[in-house]
Amino acid sequence: MQSKAILGHEDVTRILAAARAEALKNNWPVGIAVVDDGGHLLAYERLDGAAASTAYIAPGKARTSALGRKESKVFEDMVNNGRTAFLSGGIMTCLEGAVPLVFEGQVIGAIGVSGVKASEDAQIARAGAAALA
C-alpha cells in the first residue's frame, strides 16, 4: 500500500494568503482557486474588482494543472501549436495561470488564478505555491 500527502485546511489557507498578498501588492483583481490532486475545489477567493468569470476560469485552470501534473501553460502551448484535439476532452482549461502544488515529489493539488494577464495570473499562482515549501 502506498501513502500520499494531502492538502489540509491550514495548507490551503497559507497558499491562498500568499497568492492574495502577491495580487494585492500589484493591485491585480483576480480569482484564486486551490484544488486537490483530483482537481476538486478546496477553496476559492475572489478579490474585490475581479470579474465574475474568474469563479469558473480559476478553478478550471487549477483542475487542468492538477490532473495534468504540469503548469496549465504547457497545455495552452500544445493547443496553440496545433494540437486542438486536446480541447475535446472537456475537462481541461488550457490557459496559462495555474501551477501544480508539489510536496516531496508528489503533485498534491494545484492553484489557479484568473483575472489579469496570463503571465501575471501565473506569477500569483507561483507565489501561492511557494507558500507550501
Secondary structure as UniProt FT lines:
FT   HELIX           9..25
FT   TURN            26..27
FT   STRAND          31..36
FT   TURN            37..38
FT   STRAND          41..46
FT   TURN            48..49
FT   TURN            52..53
FT   HELIX           54..68
FT   HELIX           72..80
FT   TURN            81..82
FT   HELIX           84..89
FT   STRAND          98..103
FT   TURN            104..105
FT   STRAND          106..114
FT   HELIX           118..130
FT   TURN            131..132
//
